[in-house]
């Protein structure tokens, strides 16, 4: 691999702009023909360049074992559902998850030889562009036209949706984009002038995020912000004893506050949930997961609509995965997520590009969004390369073992 200066490593290649723009446009599902819109088409175009390379690598990334086990399980669930509960199944959903598998694998393989600084720059630009683009769409809707090339920019006239048929598409992306920009702002490797754009992006992103009126996004931003500032606190403490002391004080403080104000907190949470038009009704939907599991608790019913006896989605990613893949599929997803988070701990700050996507899953099916898999894959690609570079810089005699990697004639790849 050719040597590059720090300046060159941070330069984004023309081809990678296709991936960035594809992610930014991915929420705009009103432009889709079938299941393919401009976002999906651009991301797939970027992936085509690395498709053969993906196929010729064996067990190449942390995603491989997940997809090789998860896809067969939900396929079995789909077959079972079609035979016994045809009104609940959506067999075409298998193509959606097959597409996500190709995208996530191609991204990690395609970025496998890039310097980690270059991959981080791609992730940063994704966060900036997502906020700027949706601010542009908001301004366009207010001052030019309610529609953007026949795609509505507002859901039912009151919630910003950014060209999607509901606000959850853009809310999922903005939740992650905001914290990507936060990471960019505190990155010590970036100069002060480099932080002007992410600072503007945070302001724009927060404003547009509030226009979606998504209570799930509000909770996601609030909860992730607490975790992020706690992480920054620990990062600036030098010794383990100081970190343990800070953690203990925080746990005690939170426990005391909950004990003293539990009734007021309960009332506030209840009022907040009740203020959402679908808030309290969601709990009734969640409670129906038992009925779904009784139909096939082992490998589920595959992709489809399974809440309330097949009349509505669960609006919770974890219940959707449990209904779709049963105990086996849900277990596979938990193992995958655990391995992913361990990988991202190579640079803990990158975790906060992914945590909002998982947090949003508590009130929406974020794992069914293209933005989820693109951001997660880019973050994983960065962590793989960072781990390789750290092992090489330390002069470790066995970097393959230290980084959990294997090697062949084509290069290094994650052992799964």
C-alpha positions as MATLAB code, in Angstrom:
seq = 'XXXXXXXXXXXXXXXXXXXXXXXXXXXXXXXXXXXXXXXXXXXXXXXXXXXXXXXXXXXXXXXXXXXXXXXXXXXXXXXXXXXXXXXXXXXXXXXXXXXXXXXXXXXXXXXXXXXXXXXXXXXXXXXXXXXXXXXXXXXXXXXXXXXXXXXXXXXXXXXXXXXXXXXXXXXXXXXXXXXXXXXXXXXXXXXXXXXXXXXXXXXXXXXXXXXXXXXXXXXXXXXXXXXXXXXXXXXXXXXXXXXXXXXXXXXXXXXXXXXXXXXXXXXXXXXXXXXXXXXXXXXXXXXXXXXXXXXXXXXXXXXXXXXXXXXXXXXXXXXXXXXXXXXXXXXXXXXXXXXXXXXXXXXXXXXXXXXXXXXXXXXXXXXXXXXXXXXXXXXXXXXXXXXXXXXXXXXXXXXXXXXXXXXXXXXXXXXX';
ca = [
       0.000    0.000    0.000;
       1.403    3.369   -0.953;
       2.460    5.770    1.778;
       0.316    8.852    2.166;
       0.634   12.044    4.131;
      -1.946   12.953    6.743;
      -3.328   15.593    4.357;
      -3.797   13.055    1.545;
      -5.377   10.496    3.858;
      -8.115   12.968    4.795;
      -9.009   13.718    1.187;
     -12.217   12.079   -0.010;
     -11.986   10.264   -3.331;
     -14.506   10.976   -6.072;
     -15.884    7.428   -5.943;
     -16.584    7.706   -2.213;
     -18.804   10.731   -2.786;
     -21.226    8.302   -4.441;
     -21.504    6.393   -1.152;
     -21.869    9.615    0.856;
     -24.599   11.031   -1.390;
     -26.326    7.641   -1.451;
     -26.545    7.638    2.337;
     -27.820   11.228    2.451;
     -30.574   10.472   -0.089;
     -31.523    7.099    1.432;
     -34.483    8.431    3.489;
     -36.227    9.777    0.355;
     -38.333    6.679   -0.287;
     -41.028    8.555   -2.227;
     -38.634    8.485   -5.196;
     -38.420    4.705   -5.086;
     -39.482    2.446   -7.907;
     -40.437   -0.679   -6.024;
     -37.776   -0.950   -3.347;
     -35.076    1.025   -5.169;
     -34.674    4.770   -4.813;
     -31.789    7.145   -5.561;
     -30.093    6.330   -2.262;
     -30.217    2.580   -2.787;
     -29.086    2.935   -6.418;
     -26.048    5.082   -5.532;
     -24.960    2.875   -2.633;
     -25.298   -0.208   -4.830;
     -23.309    1.523   -7.582;
     -20.499    2.149   -5.099;
     -20.649   -1.464   -3.927;
     -20.450   -2.937   -7.450;
     -16.798   -1.931   -7.635;
     -16.032   -4.193   -4.657;
     -18.570   -6.958   -5.246;
     -16.163   -9.528   -6.692;
     -13.589   -8.688   -4.043;
     -16.239   -9.354   -1.385;
     -17.028  -12.761   -2.881;
     -13.384  -13.842   -3.060;
     -12.656  -13.059    0.576;
     -13.498  -15.789    3.060;
     -15.050  -14.827    6.381;
     -13.864  -11.341    5.765;
     -15.650   -9.135    8.270;
     -17.568   -9.126   11.524;
     -20.793   -9.148    9.454;
     -20.122  -12.395    7.608;
     -21.107  -14.885   10.285;
     -24.135  -12.772   11.158;
     -25.538  -12.718    7.632;
     -24.651  -16.349    6.909;
     -26.736  -17.417    9.903;
     -29.404  -14.702   10.139;
     -30.562  -14.856    6.512;
     -31.267  -18.644    6.563;
     -33.171  -18.284    9.847;
     -35.514  -15.551    8.576;
     -35.898  -17.509    5.319;
     -37.176  -20.473    7.338;
     -39.468  -18.114    9.222;
     -40.777  -16.695    5.953;
     -41.522  -20.178    4.580;
     -43.374  -21.081    7.797;
     -45.333  -17.813    7.712;
     -46.338  -18.220    4.054;
     -47.664  -21.709    4.772;
     -49.563  -21.015    7.991;
     -50.010  -17.219    8.359;
     -49.880  -15.792    4.819;
     -51.568  -12.521    5.827;
     -48.569  -11.601    8.042;
     -45.633  -12.431    5.803;
     -43.739  -10.199    3.374;
     -41.420  -12.521    1.408;
     -39.983   -9.562   -0.516;
     -38.444   -8.475    2.767;
     -35.822  -11.189    2.262;
     -34.461   -9.227   -0.708;
     -34.206   -6.137    1.506;
     -32.039   -7.952    4.045;
     -30.047   -9.611    1.283;
     -29.350   -6.119   -0.060;
     -28.233   -4.952    3.392;
     -25.905   -7.949    3.594;
     -24.250   -7.089    0.269;
     -23.943   -3.399    1.192;
     -22.419   -3.941    4.635;
     -19.958   -6.577    3.399;
     -18.894   -4.536    0.365;
     -18.317   -1.406    2.461;
     -16.010   -3.101    4.958;
     -14.135   -5.008    2.243;
     -13.956   -1.970   -0.045;
     -12.478    0.203    2.700;
     -10.210   -2.560    4.017;
      -6.991   -1.123    2.557;
      -7.717    2.546    3.241;
      -5.973    4.438    6.054;
      -8.225    4.819    9.083;
      -8.001    8.632    8.803;
      -9.502    8.467    5.313;
     -12.378    6.257    6.475;
     -13.038    8.586    9.415;
     -13.148   11.513    6.994;
     -15.820    9.701    4.950;
     -17.871    9.147    8.111;
     -17.482   12.790    9.120;
     -18.627   13.994    5.708;
     -21.678   11.725    5.913;
     -22.698   13.476    9.139;
     -22.143   16.966    7.730;
     -23.917   16.333    4.426;
     -26.933   14.669    6.068;
     -27.573   17.732    8.249;
     -26.925   20.299    5.504;
     -29.077   18.469    2.950;
     -32.083   18.154    5.226;
     -31.736   21.805    6.269;
     -31.848   22.665    2.567;
     -34.993   20.564    2.109;
     -36.600   22.265    5.111;
     -35.801   25.730    3.706;
     -37.018   24.639    0.264;
     -40.333   23.451    1.724;
     -40.893   26.730    3.570;
     -39.851   29.207    0.888;
     -40.189   27.479   -2.499;
     -42.496   24.461   -2.635;
     -44.101   21.912   -0.321;
     -42.979   19.194   -2.750;
     -39.477   18.395   -3.989;
     -39.875   16.906   -7.494;
     -43.258   15.446   -6.489;
     -41.934   14.032   -3.194;
     -43.697   15.509   -0.162;
     -41.385   17.024    2.438;
     -43.897   16.996    5.304;
     -45.815   14.080    6.799;
     -49.490   14.996    7.145;
     -48.457   18.617    6.840;
     -47.028   18.910   10.374;
     -43.944   16.671   10.636;
     -40.853   17.120    8.469;
     -40.158   13.906    6.534;
     -37.572   15.015    3.964;
     -39.067   13.240    0.957;
     -40.098   10.086    2.827;
     -43.594    8.743    3.444;
     -43.013    9.039    7.217;
     -40.592   11.006    9.438;
     -38.796    7.937   10.840;
     -36.551    7.547    7.789;
     -34.935   10.964    8.177;
     -35.084   10.838   11.997;
     -33.007    7.642   12.061;
     -30.323    9.230    9.884;
     -30.286   12.572   11.742;
     -29.870   10.882   15.124;
     -26.624    9.294   13.972;
     -25.489   12.326   11.933;
     -25.732   14.635   14.951;
     -23.347   12.532   17.009;
     -20.988   11.988   14.089;
     -20.661   15.778   14.057;
     -20.175   15.841   17.838;
     -17.325   13.335   17.438;
     -15.862   15.561   14.734;
     -16.017   18.624   16.999;
     -13.983   17.020   19.797;
     -11.517   15.242   17.506;
      -8.081   16.553   18.460;
      -6.636   15.544   15.088;
      -8.817   18.136   13.332;
      -7.897   21.811   13.200;
     -10.146   24.621   14.416;
     -11.157   25.540   10.862;
     -12.087   21.901   10.209;
     -14.679   22.178   12.981;
     -16.669   25.059   11.516;
     -18.774   22.826    9.240;
     -19.637   20.209   11.897;
     -20.557   23.004   14.320;
     -22.981   24.450   11.768;
     -24.212   20.930   10.987;
     -25.036   20.268   14.655;
     -27.167   23.416   14.824;
     -28.958   22.643   11.572;
     -29.369   18.964   12.417;
     -30.894   19.672   15.831;
     -33.312   22.185   14.339;
     -34.489   19.844   11.582;
     -34.618   16.898   13.999;
     -37.114   18.808   16.142;
     -39.248   19.469   13.052;
     -39.796   15.715   12.660;
     -41.658   15.802   15.990;
     -40.398   12.317   16.680;
     -40.555   11.541   20.390;
     -38.304    8.545   19.725;
     -35.652   10.833   18.236;
     -35.968   13.248   21.175;
     -35.353   10.437   23.674;
     -32.527    9.073   21.515;
     -30.724   12.437   21.445;
     -31.237   12.979   25.179;
     -30.075    9.507   26.259;
     -27.105    9.390   23.879;
     -26.036   12.889   24.963;
     -25.869   11.771   28.599;
     -23.745    8.762   27.630;
     -21.541   10.899   25.398;
     -20.787   13.542   28.025;
     -20.144   10.774   30.557;
     -17.669    9.268   28.070;
     -15.963   12.658   27.645;
     -15.703   12.945   31.443;
     -14.039    9.557   31.765;
     -11.774   10.304   28.817;
     -10.366   13.345   30.611;
      -9.708   11.501   33.873;
      -6.219   10.028   34.019;
      -6.368    7.148   36.503;
      -8.707    4.188   36.894;
      -9.453    5.192   40.482;
     -10.702    8.598   39.303;
     -12.910    6.950   36.679;
     -14.371    4.521   39.223;
     -14.968    7.387   41.666;
     -16.750    9.475   39.007;
     -18.882    6.485   38.007;
     -19.801    5.748   41.620;
     -20.769    9.370   42.304;
     -22.909    9.436   39.168;
     -24.704    6.173   40.032;
     -25.378    7.358   43.600;
     -26.591   10.765   42.395;
     -28.976    9.251   39.837;
     -30.280    6.731   42.390;
     -30.953    9.470   44.945;
     -32.711   11.678   42.366;
     -34.910    8.800   41.225;
     -35.727    7.939   44.833;
     -36.664   11.506   45.724;
     -38.580   12.405   42.579;
     -39.837    9.050   41.310;
     -43.501   10.100   41.293;
     -42.793   13.332   39.412;
     -40.515   11.466   37.011;
     -43.201    8.844   36.378;
     -45.784   11.555   35.724;
     -43.409   13.395   33.385;
     -42.594   10.227   31.430;
     -46.271    9.274   31.252;
     -47.234   12.745   30.001;
     -44.400   12.692   27.463;
     -45.492    9.299   26.088;
     -49.161   10.343   26.138;
     -48.339   13.507   24.173;
     -47.337   11.332   21.218;
     -50.402   10.386   19.165;
     -49.240    6.770   19.072;
     -47.447    6.723   22.429;
     -49.690    4.766   24.780;
     -50.990    2.583   21.976;
     -47.465    1.287   21.397;
     -47.518   -0.549   24.734;
     -50.542   -2.550   23.603;
     -48.667   -3.446   20.415;
     -45.548   -4.421   22.366;
     -47.605   -6.676   24.637;
     -48.749   -8.761   21.657;
     -45.250  -10.200   21.105;
     -46.279  -13.237   23.158;
     -49.002  -14.101   20.640;
     -46.485  -13.859   17.792;
     -43.945  -16.094   19.534;
     -46.584  -18.718   20.226;
     -46.951  -19.107   16.453;
     -43.259  -19.931   16.026;
     -40.945  -19.087   18.911;
     -37.958  -20.971   17.435;
     -37.184  -19.190   14.135;
     -40.010  -16.667   13.886;
     -42.233  -15.638   10.997;
     -39.751  -13.823    8.748;
     -40.128  -10.196    7.589;
     -43.686   -8.892    7.688;
     -46.363   -7.268    9.835;
     -46.773   -9.308   13.016;
     -48.070   -7.002   15.781;
     -51.626   -7.408   17.075;
     -52.185  -10.609   15.099;
     -50.710   -9.321   11.865;
     -52.447   -5.940   11.715;
     -49.592   -3.545   12.595;
     -45.818   -3.361   12.933;
     -44.274   -3.447   16.403;
     -42.510   -0.078   16.010;
     -39.647   -1.562   18.013;
     -36.613   -2.987   16.246;
     -35.892   -5.592   18.901;
     -39.438   -6.943   18.971;
     -39.482   -6.929   15.164;
     -36.291   -8.999   15.066;
     -37.688  -11.347   17.728;
     -40.903  -11.782   15.719;
     -38.995  -12.117   12.457;
     -36.276  -14.525   13.589;
     -37.617  -16.082   16.776;
     -35.312  -16.951   19.658;
     -32.602  -18.157   17.266;
     -32.623  -15.046   15.062;
     -32.754  -12.710   18.053;
     -29.825  -14.524   19.665;
     -27.815  -14.229   16.448;
     -28.484  -10.484   16.360;
     -27.436  -10.030   20.005;
     -24.174  -11.921   19.381;
     -23.510   -9.820   16.258;
     -24.186   -6.566   18.109;
     -21.934   -7.591   20.999;
     -19.069   -8.421   18.641;
     -19.656   -5.188   16.730;
     -19.520   -3.046   19.879;
     -16.357   -4.806   21.035;
     -14.787   -4.016   17.661;
     -15.863   -0.360   17.834;
     -14.204   -0.057   21.258;
     -10.936    0.215   19.299;
     -11.850    3.916   19.234;
     -14.707    4.368   21.734;
     -15.766    7.723   20.272;
     -16.926    5.952   17.092;
     -19.433    4.026   19.203;
     -21.497    7.200   19.360;
     -22.099    7.133   15.610;
     -23.826    3.774   16.131;
     -25.465    4.063   19.567;
     -28.226    6.457   18.306;
     -29.175    3.906   15.639;
     -29.609    1.203   18.283;
     -31.364    3.605   20.673;
     -33.840    4.656   17.978;
     -34.715    0.974   17.632;
     -36.617    1.157   20.926;
     -39.354    3.169   19.194;
     -38.861    2.389   15.511;
     -37.455   -0.280   13.217;
     -34.081    1.394   12.611;
     -32.437   -1.874   11.498;
     -34.659   -1.855    8.410;
     -33.152    1.441    7.212;
     -30.282    1.596    4.742;
     -28.720    4.383    6.818;
     -28.308    1.956    9.723;
     -26.216   -0.542    7.769;
     -24.123    2.041    5.889;
     -23.102    3.919    9.050;
     -22.488    0.717   11.017;
     -20.371   -0.740    8.190;
     -18.256    2.417    7.760;
     -17.712    2.602   11.542;
     -16.681   -1.074   11.570;
     -14.325   -0.556    8.615;
     -12.664    2.321   10.454;
     -12.246    0.223   13.611;
     -10.717   -2.695   11.693;
      -8.139   -0.447   10.036;
      -7.446    1.431   13.289;
      -6.769   -1.860   15.042;
      -4.420   -2.978   12.272;
      -2.533    0.327   12.317;
      -2.217    0.286   16.113;
      -0.811   -3.239   16.022;
       1.657   -2.264   13.276;
       2.779    0.923   15.090;
       3.354   -0.952   18.345;
       5.726   -3.344   16.579;
       3.827   -6.344   17.917;
       5.363   -9.577   16.640;
       1.959  -11.121   15.953;
      -0.400   -8.339   14.828;
      -2.830  -10.883   13.401;
      -3.476  -12.330   16.845;
      -3.445   -8.975   18.599;
      -6.058   -7.512   16.277;
      -8.169  -10.633   15.871;
      -7.280  -10.740   12.172;
      -6.248  -13.349    9.657;
      -4.258  -12.851    6.520;
      -3.937  -14.292    3.023;
      -2.388  -13.264   -0.274;
      -5.058  -10.630   -0.779;
      -4.556   -8.851    2.539;
      -5.926   -8.728    6.059;
      -9.431   -9.492    7.082;
     -11.377  -10.083   10.253;
     -11.460  -13.626   11.524;
     -15.026  -14.653   12.376;
];
